[in-house]
């Protein structure tokens, strides 16, 4: 008996996956469809474009099947459709489950709502209740489908908020951040911005909406909340204003300093979080314990946390993997009560050395940070304004300590600092020989420890300036006095310049660094330079050495007298009696007092 056989359909994706080629996301790729292909002595006929944005039924028609005939009525025909390596059931009327086709298209091409061409074949099976036989497979035909997904723009912006509405639309300054993934693979957009002094009103726009305002004064394309103009709910859905009954502007009540907005443009939902930068942050875990201790406190300048939102903590490696998180007082206190979800974790991979972070309760797990322990130290910096972090592996300590004849080789109190911990240490040391032992010294990596000392043999790159090799010790060749030192452990070099005079310079003396009337006197008992009747003004002034600008001191990042740095900003405090403490003997910072 001759049996006519029908073979099942194989679907082969003709386009590359999105992970390697973003061109596919931007330009629809459509293959011309043959209207009919051979199916035994029947045919498979293609249908039109299937747009899932308008499909409402459980099943969707993907082709017309004209079935081959069979000479044995005891065999019942059934059909399969093959897409790539996947086989699905298809009815004789050419319909299959809409969810099967939609899922397949998304798995191959993502959710971008553009036409996708799919290779397919149909097979016929005959079954007599005992035996099932595949009889015939069609030629390759094409299904064209559009995934169901909303329109998602590449960029979104806050319009209004703390800024003028029209100007913010024109400049697009408050832009939402987004990953480097396609917007249909990652539809999440976030922005953090300053709140207004009172209630903060704003809308959301994409490039089309902002350009419409700037060019045509058309405000209807902005996005607003569907809950109504001025609604203060922190969650909801959004839509274009032209689809709303009013402007739908968002409103966050007064009393907040920062506002975080998160959009999910796949379902057009939003979440608003009023944020406040805490005064203190703490590391938990890492070299310390996972408990509510606040011993591992981040450092911060003396500026307002809103003027300087960066907090930094440097910790020593244990030599192996180190896991940690961080939190403010609220989060650390909550840990003591068994609540861990207020801590901050990374939004990316735990071993990323930079990225963004969020509260654990906004993440899908702990998302703790992790370093491999290969470096000697790690500097962890967080920016609480934009919720970003950087982890810097370092192998140099922040300070090296001066020890020698000045203090009878008993105390390592003066120190040099490597502010970026890159191995380049700078600062001032007072060298003297009160006991007649020779004006010599060394440096220690850890105060009081001679392990791995820094001596003249360390500087294979040379000792220059007013220091010299003393045969193990380092000699202050220019005699007793204060020296400005550059010690480079990365290149093993040492240079020193003796400070012959320290002057005041400012608007009061036309910024003359060689004004002898403003010279300071060194006080060896207090380890400071002193001047009285200085007459400095709040117009601005600095310290200069050796009648030149090459070595000078001014305000550090915090604009504070307690933290002076080389080539710093103008000091703006008026006074007459000034004391400068340059050697970091009594403080980790160079500082001065003004009376």
C-alpha positions in Angstrom: 0.0 0.0 0.0 1.3 3.4 -0.9 1.0 6.0 1.7 1.4 9.7 1.0 3.4 11.2 3.8 3.5 14.6 5.3 6.7 15.9 7.0 6.8 18.5 9.9 8.0 22.0 9.6 11.5 23.2 10.8 12.0 26.7 11.9 15.4 28.2 11.3 16.2 31.7 12.6 17.9 33.6 9.8 19.2 36.5 11.9 22.1 36.8 14.4 21.4 37.0 18.1 21.3 40.4 19.7 24.2 39.9 22.1 26.8 40.5 19.4 25.1 42.6 16.8 23.0 45.6 17.8 22.2 46.5 14.2 19.6 43.8 14.3 17.8 45.7 17.1 17.7 48.9 15.1 16.8 47.8 11.6 14.0 45.2 10.9 15.2 42.4 8.7 12.4 40.9 6.6 12.8 38.1 4.0 10.6 38.0 1.0 7.9 35.4 1.6 7.1 32.7 -1.0 3.3 32.6 -1.3 3.2 28.8 -1.6 5.6 25.8 -1.0 5.2 22.1 -1.9 3.7 19.8 0.7 3.6 16.3 -0.7 0.8 16.6 -3.2 -0.6 19.5 -1.1 0.8 22.9 -0.3 1.6 25.3 2.5 0.5 28.9 1.9 1.9 31.9 3.8 -0.3 34.4 5.6 0.2 38.1 6.3 2.1 39.8 9.1 1.2 38.6 12.6 1.2 41.6 14.9 1.0 40.3 18.5 0.0 43.8 19.6 -3.4 43.1 18.1 -3.7 39.3 18.7 -6.3 38.5 21.3 -7.1 34.8 20.7 -5.3 31.9 22.3 -4.3 30.6 18.8 -3.0 32.4 15.8 -3.0 31.4 12.2 0.5 31.1 10.8 -0.3 29.4 7.4 -2.9 27.7 5.2 -2.4 23.9 4.9 -3.6 22.0 1.9 -3.0 18.5 3.1 -1.7 15.6 1.0 -4.1 12.7 0.6 -3.8 9.3 2.1 -5.1 6.0 0.6 -5.7 4.5 4.1 -8.6 5.9 5.9 -7.6 4.2 9.2 -4.7 6.7 9.6 -5.6 10.0 11.2 -3.4 13.0 10.2 -1.8 15.3 12.7 0.7 18.2 12.1 3.8 19.7 13.6 5.5 23.0 12.8 9.3 23.3 13.2 10.9 26.6 14.1 14.6 26.3 14.4 15.2 23.2 16.6 11.8 23.5 18.2 8.7 21.5 17.2 5.2 22.7 18.1 1.7 21.3 17.5 -0.2 23.0 14.6 -3.8 22.3 13.7 -5.0 21.4 10.2 -6.4 24.9 9.9 -2.9 26.3 10.2 -3.2 27.7 13.8 -0.8 27.2 16.6 -0.6 28.5 20.2 0.0 32.3 20.0 2.2 32.0 23.2 4.5 29.5 21.5 5.1 31.7 18.5 5.5 34.9 20.6 7.9 33.2 23.0 10.0 31.8 20.1 10.3 35.2 18.4 11.3 36.9 21.7 13.9 34.2 22.4 15.5 34.7 19.0 15.2 38.5 18.5 14.1 40.1 21.8 11.0 42.3 22.4 11.6 45.2 20.0 8.2 45.5 18.1 9.4 45.2 14.5 8.8 42.6 11.9 10.8 39.4 12.3 11.0 36.8 9.5 11.0 33.2 10.6 11.8 30.1 8.5 9.4 27.3 9.1 8.4 23.9 7.8 5.3 21.7 8.4 5.2 18.0 8.8 2.3 15.6 8.6 2.1 12.5 10.8 -0.3 9.6 10.3 -1.6 7.6 13.3 -3.8 4.5 13.3 -3.9 4.2 17.1 -1.0 1.9 17.1 1.7 3.4 14.9 2.5 7.0 14.2 4.5 7.7 11.0 5.9 11.0 9.7 5.0 11.0 6.1 5.8 14.4 4.4 7.7 17.6 5.2 7.0 20.8 3.4 9.4 23.1 1.8 10.6 26.1 3.8 8.1 29.0 4.1 8.2 32.2 6.1 6.2 33.5 9.0 6.4 37.2 9.7 5.6 38.3 13.2 5.9 41.5 15.4 6.4 40.8 19.2 4.0 42.5 21.5 5.8 45.3 23.3 5.3 49.0 23.9 7.3 51.7 22.2 10.5 52.3 24.2 12.8 55.3 23.5 16.5 55.2 23.8 16.6 58.2 26.2 14.4 59.7 28.9 14.7 63.0 30.8 13.3 64.8 33.8 11.4 67.9 32.7 10.8 70.5 35.5 11.9 69.4 39.0 14.5 71.7 40.4 14.9 73.4 37.0 12.9 75.6 34.7 10.5 73.5 32.7 11.1 74.8 29.3 14.9 75.1 29.8 15.2 71.5 31.2 13.4 70.2 28.1 15.7 72.1 25.9 19.0 71.1 27.6 18.0 67.6 28.5 20.3 67.9 31.4 18.6 65.5 33.8 18.9 62.3 31.8 17.9 58.9 33.1 20.8 56.3 33.2 20.5 53.0 31.5 22.6 49.9 30.9 24.4 49.2 27.6 21.8 46.6 26.8 19.0 47.0 24.2 16.1 48.9 25.7 13.8 45.9 25.0 16.1 43.6 26.9 16.6 46.0 29.7 13.6 48.4 29.9 14.7 49.9 33.3 15.8 53.6 33.4 16.8 55.5 36.6 17.7 59.0 37.6 18.6 60.7 40.9 18.2 64.5 41.1 18.0 67.3 43.6 14.6 68.1 45.0 13.2 71.7 45.0 12.9 73.6 48.3 9.2 73.1 48.3 7.1 70.5 46.5 8.9 69.1 43.5 6.8 69.0 40.3 8.0 67.3 37.2 7.2 65.3 34.1 9.2 62.8 32.0 10.1 63.2 28.4 12.0 61.3 25.7 13.8 63.1 22.8 10.6 63.4 20.8 8.7 65.1 23.7 11.6 67.4 24.6 12.2 68.4 21.0 8.4 69.1 20.6 8.6 71.5 23.5 11.8 73.2 22.3 10.7 73.5 18.7 6.9 73.8 18.7 6.0 74.6 22.4 4.0 71.3 22.2 3.8 69.8 25.8 1.4 67.0 25.0 4.0 64.4 24.3 5.4 64.4 27.8 4.8 61.4 30.1 2.7 61.9 33.2 1.1 59.7 35.9 -2.2 58.1 35.1 -3.3 58.8 38.7 -3.9 62.5 37.9 -2.1 65.8 38.0 -0.2 66.3 41.2 -0.8 62.8 42.6 1.8 62.1 45.3 1.7 58.3 45.2 5.2 56.9 44.8 4.2 54.1 42.4 1.9 53.8 39.4 1.8 53.9 35.7 2.6 56.6 33.2 1.4 57.6 29.7 1.7 60.4 27.2 -0.2 63.5 28.2 -2.3 63.3 25.0 -3.7 60.0 26.4 -4.5 61.5 29.8 -7.3 63.8 31.0 -4.9 66.3 32.5 -1.1 67.0 32.6 -0.5 64.2 35.0 2.5 65.9 36.5 4.3 64.1 39.3 4.6 65.7 42.7 7.0 64.8 45.5 6.2 66.7 48.8 8.7 69.1 50.4 11.2 67.9 52.9 13.5 65.7 50.7 16.9 66.6 49.3 17.1 63.9 46.6 14.6 62.1 44.4 15.2 58.8 42.6 12.8 57.8 39.8 12.9 54.3 38.3 10.9 53.6 35.1 10.0 50.2 33.7 9.1 51.0 30.1 8.0 47.5 29.3 4.9 48.0 31.4 5.0 51.8 31.7 5.3 51.7 35.5 7.3 54.0 37.7 8.6 54.1 41.3 9.6 57.3 43.1 12.0 57.2 46.1 12.7 60.4 48.1 16.3 60.1 49.2 18.4 61.7 51.8 22.1 61.4 52.1 23.1 60.3 55.5 25.9 61.9 57.5 27.7 58.6 58.0 28.2 55.3 56.2 29.9 52.1 57.4 31.4 49.0 55.8 30.0 45.7 57.0 31.9 42.5 56.4 35.2 42.7 54.5 38.1 42.6 57.0 35.5 43.1 59.8 32.5 41.2 61.1 29.0 41.0 59.6 27.3 42.6 62.6 26.0 46.0 63.6 29.4 47.4 64.6 30.1 50.9 63.2 33.9 50.5 63.5 34.5 50.6 59.7 33.4 54.2 59.1 33.8 55.9 55.7 35.7 59.1 55.7 34.3 62.4 54.3 35.3 66.0 53.9 34.0 68.7 56.1 31.6 69.9 53.4 27.9 69.3 53.4 27.1 65.8 52.2 25.0 67.4 49.4 28.0 69.6 48.3 30.3 66.6 48.5 28.4 63.3 48.3 31.5 61.1 48.0 32.4 58.9 51.0 35.6 56.7 51.1 36.8 53.8 53.1 40.2 52.1 52.7 40.7 48.7 54.2 43.5 46.1 54.3 43.2 42.8 52.4 43.1 39.5 54.2 44.7 37.8 51.2 41.6 35.9 50.0 38.2 36.7 48.8 36.5 39.4 50.8 32.7 40.0 50.8 31.1 43.1 52.1 28.2 45.6 51.9 27.7 49.0 53.4 25.0 51.0 55.1 24.1 54.1 56.9 23.2 54.3 60.6 19.6 53.2 59.9 20.8 50.1 57.9 23.5 49.1 60.5 21.1 49.5 63.4 18.6 47.4 61.5 21.2 44.6 61.2 21.3 44.5 65.0 17.6 43.8 64.9 18.0 41.0 62.3 16.9 43.1 59.3 19.5 43.0 56.5 17.6 44.4 53.5 18.4 48.1 54.2 22.1 47.6 53.4 23.4 48.7 50.0 24.5 46.1 47.4 25.7 46.3 43.8 23.2 46.3 40.9 25.7 44.4 38.8 28.1 41.5 39.4 29.5 41.2 42.9 33.1 41.3 41.6 32.7 44.4 39.4 35.1 47.1 40.6 32.8 49.9 39.6 29.1 50.3 38.9 25.9 51.4 40.6 24.3 50.2 43.9 20.9 50.3 45.6 19.2 49.2 48.8 18.9 45.4 49.0 15.2 45.7 49.2 15.2 47.1 45.7 17.4 44.2 44.4 16.7 40.5 43.8 19.1 39.3 46.5 22.0 40.4 48.7 24.2 41.6 45.9 27.2 41.9 48.2 30.5 43.3 46.9 33.5 41.1 46.5 37.2 41.5 45.9 39.7 38.7 45.3 42.2 39.8 47.9 45.1 40.0 45.5 45.9 43.7 46.4 47.3 44.8 49.7 44.6 47.4 50.2 41.3 48.4 48.7 39.8 51.9 48.5 36.0 51.8 48.3 34.4 55.1 47.2 30.7 55.7 47.0 28.9 58.6 45.5 25.6 59.0 47.3 24.3 61.6 44.8 24.2 59.2 41.8 24.5 55.8 43.6 27.7 54.8 41.9 30.9 53.2 43.4 34.5 52.5 42.6 36.7 49.9 44.2 40.5 50.6 43.7 43.0 47.8 44.5 46.1 49.4 46.0 49.4 48.1 47.3 50.7 51.1 49.1 49.7 52.4 52.5 48.5 56.0 52.9 51.4 57.1 55.1 55.1 56.5 55.7 56.6 57.6 59.0 59.8 59.6 59.6 62.1 58.4 62.4 65.6 59.6 63.2 67.9 61.9 65.2 65.2 64.6 65.5 63.3 62.6 68.1 66.2 60.5 69.3 65.2 57.6 67.1 62.4 56.9 69.5 59.2 58.2 67.9 57.9 57.9 64.3 55.4 60.8 64.6 56.1 62.9 61.5 54.7 61.4 58.3 54.4 61.8 54.6 51.1 61.0 52.8 50.3 59.3 49.5 46.8 60.8 49.1 45.9 58.5 46.2 47.9 55.6 47.8 49.8 55.2 44.5 53.2 55.0 46.3 54.1 58.7 45.8 54.4 60.3 49.3 54.8 64.0 49.9 55.0 66.3 52.8 57.2 68.2 55.2 59.7 66.8 57.9 61.7 68.7 60.4 65.3 67.3 60.5 67.5 68.1 63.5 70.4 66.6 65.6 69.8 67.6 69.2 72.0 64.8 70.5 74.9 65.1 68.2 74.3 61.7 66.5 74.3 63.1 63.0 71.3 64.6 61.2 70.1 61.2 59.8 66.9 59.3 59.6 64.9 56.6 57.9 61.2 55.9 57.2 58.9 53.2 58.5 56.0 51.7 56.7 54.2 51.1 60.0 54.9 53.5 62.8 57.2 51.8 65.4 58.0 48.8 63.2 61.3 48.1 61.6 59.9 45.4 59.3 60.6 46.3 55.7 62.1 49.7 56.7 62.7 52.4 54.1 66.4 53.3 54.1 68.9 54.8 51.7 69.2 51.4 50.0 65.6 51.5 49.0 66.1 54.3 46.6 67.6 52.5 43.6 66.3 55.3 41.4 68.4 57.9 43.3 68.4 60.4 46.2 68.4 64.0 45.0 68.1 67.5 46.3 69.0 68.3 49.9 69.0 64.7 51.1 71.9 62.2 50.6 72.8 58.6 51.1 74.2 58.1 54.6 75.2 54.5 54.2 71.9 53.0 55.3 70.5 56.1 56.9 69.4 59.1 54.9 71.2 62.4 55.6 69.8 65.9 55.8 72.7 67.5 53.9 71.5 71.1 54.2 71.4 70.9 58.0 68.8 71.5 60.6 65.4 72.7 59.2 62.2 71.8 57.5 62.3 70.0 54.2 59.7 69.4 51.5 60.0 65.7 50.6 58.8 63.7 47.6 59.3 59.9 48.3 58.3 57.7 45.3 58.1 54.0 46.2 56.8 53.2 42.8 60.0 54.3 41.2 62.3 54.1 44.3 63.3 57.8 44.2 63.7 60.4 46.9 63.9 64.2 46.6 64.1 66.9 49.2 64.0 70.7 49.1 65.0 72.6 52.3 62.5 75.3 53.3 64.6 78.4 53.8 61.6 80.6 54.5 57.8 80.2 54.6 55.8 83.3 53.6 52.3 84.5 53.5 51.0 85.7 50.1 47.6 87.1 49.2 45.5 90.0 48.0 46.9 92.0 51.0 50.4 92.1 49.4 49.4 91.8 45.7 50.2 88.1 45.8 53.9 88.6 46.1 55.6 85.3 47.2 58.8 87.1 48.0 57.4 89.6 50.5 60.0 89.5 53.4 57.6 91.3 55.7 55.4 88.2 55.7 58.0 85.6 56.6 57.1 83.1 59.3 59.4 81.8 62.1 59.9 78.1 62.9 59.0 77.0 66.4 60.9 73.8 67.1 59.0 73.1 70.3 55.6 73.2 68.7 56.7 72.0 65.2 55.0 74.9 63.6 55.7 78.1 61.7 54.4 81.3 63.4 53.7 84.8 62.4 52.0 87.6 64.4 50.4 90.8 63.1 50.0 89.1 59.7 46.9 91.1 58.7 45.6 88.4 56.3 42.1 89.1 54.9 39.2 87.0 53.8 39.9 88.0 50.2 42.2 85.0 49.9 45.8 84.0 50.8 48.1 81.1 50.8 51.5 79.9 52.2 54.5 79.9 49.9 58.1 78.6 50.4 61.4 79.9 49.3 60.0 83.1 47.8 58.5 81.1 44.9 55.2 79.4 43.9 56.8 76.0 43.3 56.0 74.9 46.9 52.7 76.3 48.3 49.8 75.4 50.5 46.1 76.2 50.4 42.7 74.8 51.0 42.0 71.1 50.3 38.7 69.8 49.0 36.9 70.6 52.2 37.9 74.3 52.2 39.0 73.8 55.8 42.0 75.1 57.9 42.3 71.5 59.1 43.3 70.1 55.7 45.8 72.0 53.6 47.3 70.7 50.4 49.9 71.6 47.9 48.6 73.9 45.1 45.3 74.1 47.0 42.7 76.8 46.9 42.8 80.3 48.5 42.4 80.4 52.3 39.6 82.9 53.1 39.9 83.5 56.9 41.0 86.9 58.3 43.4 87.1 61.2 46.7 88.2 62.6 48.4 85.3 64.5 48.9 82.3 62.2 50.5 79.0 63.0 51.2 76.4 60.3 51.8 72.8 61.3 53.3 71.2 58.2 54.8 67.9 59.4 51.6 65.9 60.2 53.1 65.2 63.6 49.9 66.0 65.5 47.4 65.2 62.7 47.1 63.1 59.6 46.7 66.4 57.7 48.7 69.6 57.3 46.8 72.3 59.1 47.0 75.8 60.4 45.3 78.1 63.0 44.3 81.7 62.5 43.5 84.1 65.3 
